[in-house]
């Protein structure tokens, strides 16, 4: 994190812009239990979109941050507001994917919203067995998909557990979706810090005679910044996910407790 406040996130985004790297803002916090608090989140993101037009930033929100644990109808209304704000700002709204208990409802929200809003996308997790079929069912919508590996702890009967299996499925999903990107039937963002996976996906794209600017990559702020800059210099479309907010400590501890592999991931980033 560049800081707890949005001002710090915006300053970081301005710095990245000079290096031809875009920004994706996300306010930390989830599982809100008060609709008034959810409304404040919506108001905050509306202000973010209005304030960040010069850096062409996008936003990413969690459904439980908008009230999904309380009222699904209110959550959808909040998403509609943000989709309208994104459209007005010539920006883009991403819906994050949370634990598997929310997968069906999150996809249903996206499917409904995509039918009326063009500038919305959905994060999907490569470690879930179901993801390939979820992608297939979304294809008629001309969707936008941000493909992540997955950071929640999930049971072996619904998710790949070993890293090599997750990586293999990630690559298989890329191979499945890249032809649709080529046909402009899909927007795909490779949200991973695994530069070897990105390189292998790029080889698939080259076989399809795609150019680097058609391949989008997203990485977290402060992680593999050198690789983000290299990819941007080489012509890939790179976006830095900048998280901020005072809920960072609880969010961080929860992620480490849920999935021990996250501890090793963080530790590796601290090594030279």
C-alpha positions as CSV (number, residue, x, y, z in Angstrom):
1,X,0.0,0.0,0.0
2,X,1.2,3.5,-0.8
3,X,-0.8,4.7,2.3
4,X,-4.2,4.4,4.0
5,X,-5.8,7.4,2.2
6,X,-7.0,7.7,-1.4
7,X,-4.7,10.7,-1.9
8,X,-1.7,8.4,-1.5
9,X,-3.2,5.9,-4.0
10,X,-3.8,8.7,-6.5
11,X,-0.3,10.0,-6.1
12,X,1.0,6.5,-6.8
13,X,-1.2,6.2,-9.9
14,X,0.1,9.5,-11.3
15,X,3.7,8.1,-10.9
16,X,2.8,4.9,-12.7
17,X,1.1,6.8,-15.5
18,X,4.4,8.4,-16.5
19,X,5.7,4.8,-17.0
20,X,2.7,3.9,-19.2
21,X,1.2,1.8,-16.4
22,X,-2.5,2.2,-15.5
23,X,-4.1,2.0,-12.1
24,X,-6.8,-0.2,-10.6
25,X,-8.1,1.3,-7.2
26,X,-9.6,-0.9,-4.5
27,X,-10.7,0.3,-1.0
28,X,-10.0,-2.5,1.5
29,X,-12.9,-3.8,3.5
30,X,-15.4,-6.6,3.1
31,X,-18.4,-8.3,4.8
32,X,-20.1,-5.0,5.7
33,X,-23.1,-5.5,8.0
34,X,-24.7,-2.0,7.7
35,X,-26.3,-0.7,4.5
36,X,-25.4,2.8,5.5
37,X,-21.8,1.8,5.6
38,X,-22.2,0.2,2.1
39,X,-23.7,3.5,0.8
40,X,-20.6,5.3,2.1
41,X,-18.4,2.9,0.1
42,X,-20.4,3.7,-3.0
43,X,-20.1,7.4,-2.4
44,X,-16.4,7.0,-1.9
45,X,-15.9,5.2,-5.2
46,X,-18.1,7.8,-7.1
47,X,-15.7,10.4,-5.8
48,X,-12.7,8.3,-6.8
49,X,-13.9,7.9,-10.3
50,X,-14.5,11.6,-10.6
51,X,-11.1,12.5,-9.2
52,X,-9.0,10.0,-11.2
53,X,-10.1,10.7,-14.8
54,X,-6.7,12.1,-15.7
55,X,-4.9,8.9,-14.8
56,X,-7.6,6.7,-16.5
57,X,-7.9,4.5,-13.4
58,X,-10.4,1.7,-13.0
59,X,-12.0,0.5,-9.7
60,X,-12.5,-3.0,-8.2
61,X,-15.1,-3.7,-5.5
62,X,-16.2,-6.7,-3.4
63,X,-19.9,-7.5,-3.3
64,X,-19.8,-7.9,0.4
65,X,-18.4,-4.4,0.7
66,X,-21.7,-3.2,-1.0
67,X,-24.0,-5.2,1.3
68,X,-24.2,-8.7,-0.1
69,X,-24.4,-10.2,3.4
70,X,-27.4,-8.0,4.1
71,X,-29.5,-7.4,1.1
72,X,-28.9,-8.7,-2.5
73,X,-31.3,-6.1,-4.0
74,X,-29.5,-3.2,-2.3
75,X,-26.2,-4.7,-3.4
76,X,-27.3,-4.7,-7.0
77,X,-28.6,-1.1,-6.8
78,X,-25.1,-0.1,-5.5
79,X,-23.4,-1.9,-8.4
80,X,-25.7,0.0,-10.8
81,X,-24.7,3.3,-9.3
82,X,-21.0,2.4,-9.6
83,X,-21.5,1.2,-13.2
84,X,-23.2,4.5,-14.1
85,X,-20.3,6.4,-12.4
86,X,-17.7,4.4,-14.3
87,X,-19.5,5.1,-17.6
88,X,-19.7,8.8,-16.9
89,X,-15.9,8.8,-16.0
90,X,-15.0,6.8,-19.1
91,X,-13.7,4.2,-16.7
92,X,-14.4,0.6,-15.8
93,X,-15.9,-1.3,-12.8
94,X,-14.5,-4.6,-11.7
95,X,-16.4,-7.0,-9.4
96,X,-14.1,-8.9,-7.2
97,X,-14.6,-12.6,-6.5
98,X,-14.6,-13.6,-2.8
99,X,-14.8,-17.1,-1.2
100,X,-16.7,-19.9,-2.9
101,X,-19.7,-19.3,-0.7
102,X,-20.3,-16.1,-2.8
103,X,-19.4,-17.4,-6.2
104,X,-22.9,-18.2,-7.6
105,X,-24.4,-14.9,-6.3
106,X,-21.5,-12.8,-7.5
107,X,-21.7,-14.3,-11.0
108,X,-25.5,-13.7,-11.0
109,X,-24.9,-10.1,-10.1
110,X,-22.4,-9.7,-12.9
111,X,-24.6,-11.4,-15.4
112,X,-27.5,-9.1,-14.6
113,X,-25.4,-6.0,-14.6
114,X,-23.5,-6.8,-17.8
115,X,-26.8,-7.0,-19.6
116,X,-27.3,-3.3,-19.0
117,X,-23.8,-1.9,-18.5
118,X,-20.9,-2.2,-21.0
119,X,-18.0,-1.1,-18.7
120,X,-18.1,-3.9,-16.1
121,X,-15.9,-7.0,-15.5
122,X,-15.6,-9.9,-13.2
123,X,-12.7,-11.5,-11.4
124,X,-12.6,-15.3,-11.7
125,X,-10.3,-17.8,-9.8
126,X,-8.2,-20.3,-11.7
127,X,-8.0,-22.7,-8.7
128,X,-11.7,-23.5,-8.8
129,X,-12.7,-26.5,-10.9
130,X,-15.9,-24.7,-12.0
131,X,-14.2,-21.7,-13.6
132,X,-13.9,-23.1,-17.1
133,X,-17.7,-23.7,-17.2
134,X,-18.4,-20.3,-15.7
135,X,-16.4,-18.7,-18.4
136,X,-18.2,-20.7,-21.1
137,X,-21.6,-19.6,-19.7
138,X,-20.5,-16.0,-19.7
139,X,-19.2,-15.9,-23.2
140,X,-22.5,-14.8,-24.8
141,X,-22.3,-11.6,-22.8
142,X,-19.0,-10.5,-24.4
143,X,-17.6,-10.4,-20.8
144,X,-14.5,-8.9,-19.2
145,X,-12.6,-11.3,-17.0
146,X,-9.7,-10.7,-14.7
147,X,-8.2,-14.0,-14.1
148,X,-6.6,-14.5,-10.7
149,X,-5.2,-17.7,-9.1
150,X,-7.2,-17.4,-5.9
151,X,-6.3,-16.4,-2.4
152,X,-9.0,-18.1,-0.2
153,X,-8.7,-21.5,1.4
154,X,-11.0,-23.9,-0.5
155,X,-11.7,-27.6,-0.1
156,X,-10.0,-30.1,-2.4
157,X,-13.3,-31.3,-3.8
158,X,-13.9,-27.9,-5.4
159,X,-10.4,-26.5,-6.0
160,X,-6.9,-27.3,-7.1
161,X,-4.6,-27.3,-4.1
162,X,-1.1,-27.8,-5.5
163,X,0.5,-24.8,-7.1
164,X,1.5,-26.7,-10.2
165,X,-2.1,-27.7,-10.8
166,X,-3.4,-24.2,-10.3
167,X,-0.7,-22.9,-12.7
168,X,-1.6,-25.5,-15.3
169,X,-5.3,-24.6,-15.1
170,X,-4.5,-20.9,-15.3
171,X,-2.6,-21.5,-18.5
172,X,-5.3,-23.7,-19.9
173,X,-7.9,-21.1,-19.2
174,X,-5.7,-18.5,-21.0
175,X,-5.4,-20.8,-24.0
176,X,-9.2,-21.1,-24.0
177,X,-9.9,-17.4,-23.7
178,X,-7.2,-15.8,-25.9
179,X,-8.8,-16.7,-29.2
180,X,-11.9,-14.9,-27.9
181,X,-9.8,-11.9,-27.1
182,X,-8.4,-12.0,-30.6
183,X,-12.0,-12.0,-32.0
184,X,-12.8,-9.1,-29.6
185,X,-15.5,-11.2,-27.9
186,X,-13.7,-11.0,-24.5
187,X,-11.5,-8.7,-22.5
188,X,-9.0,-10.7,-20.5
189,X,-6.7,-9.4,-17.8
190,X,-3.9,-11.7,-16.5
191,X,-3.9,-10.8,-12.8
192,X,-0.8,-12.6,-11.7
193,X,2.7,-11.9,-10.5
194,X,4.0,-15.1,-12.1
195,X,6.0,-13.8,-15.0
196,X,6.7,-17.2,-16.3
197,X,2.9,-17.8,-16.7
198,X,2.6,-14.5,-18.4
199,X,5.4,-15.4,-20.8
200,X,3.8,-18.7,-21.6
201,X,0.4,-17.1,-22.2
202,X,2.1,-14.6,-24.5
203,X,3.5,-17.5,-26.6
204,X,-0.1,-18.7,-27.1
205,X,-1.1,-15.1,-28.1
206,X,1.8,-15.0,-30.5
207,X,0.6,-18.2,-32.2
208,X,-2.7,-16.3,-32.7
209,X,-0.8,-13.4,-34.3
210,X,-1.8,-11.1,-31.5
211,X,0.3,-8.0,-30.5
212,X,1.5,-7.2,-27.1
213,X,-0.9,-4.3,-26.5
214,X,-3.8,-6.9,-26.7
215,X,-2.4,-8.7,-23.7
216,X,-3.4,-7.1,-20.4
217,X,-1.6,-7.7,-17.1
218,X,-2.4,-6.6,-13.6
219,X,-0.2,-6.9,-10.5
220,X,-0.4,-5.6,-6.9
221,X,1.2,-2.4,-5.8
222,X,4.7,-2.9,-4.5
223,X,5.1,-6.4,-5.9
224,X,7.4,-7.1,-8.9
225,X,7.4,-3.4,-9.8
226,X,10.5,-4.0,-12.0
227,X,8.6,-6.6,-14.0
228,X,5.6,-4.3,-14.3
229,X,7.8,-1.6,-15.8
230,X,9.5,-4.1,-18.1
231,X,6.3,-5.4,-19.4
232,X,5.0,-1.9,-20.0
233,X,8.2,-1.0,-21.8
234,X,7.8,-4.0,-24.0
235,X,4.3,-2.9,-25.1
236,X,2.0,-5.0,-22.9
237,X,-1.0,-3.3,-21.3
238,X,-0.1,-3.2,-17.6
239,X,-2.2,-2.0,-14.7
240,X,-1.2,-1.7,-11.0
241,X,-3.8,-2.7,-8.4
242,X,-3.5,-0.1,-5.7
243,X,-5.2,-1.0,-2.4
244,X,-5.7,1.5,0.4
245,X,-7.9,2.1,3.4
246,X,-7.8,1.7,7.2
247,X,-9.0,-1.9,7.1
248,X,-5.7,-3.1,5.8
249,X,-4.6,-4.9,9.0
250,X,-7.6,-7.1,9.4
251,X,-7.6,-7.8,5.7
252,X,-4.0,-8.8,5.7
253,X,-4.2,-11.1,8.8
254,X,-7.3,-12.8,7.4
255,X,-5.6,-13.6,4.1
256,X,-2.6,-15.0,5.9
257,X,-4.7,-17.1,8.2
258,X,-7.0,-18.4,5.5
259,X,-4.2,-19.5,3.1
260,X,-0.7,-20.2,4.5
261,X,0.7,-20.1,1.0
262,X,0.1,-16.3,1.1
263,X,2.7,-16.1,3.8
264,X,5.4,-17.6,1.5
265,X,4.2,-15.3,-1.3
266,X,4.7,-12.2,0.8
267,X,8.1,-13.5,2.1
268,X,9.4,-14.1,-1.4
269,X,8.7,-10.4,-2.2
270,X,10.9,-9.3,0.6
271,X,13.9,-11.2,-0.7
272,X,16.4,-9.6,-3.2
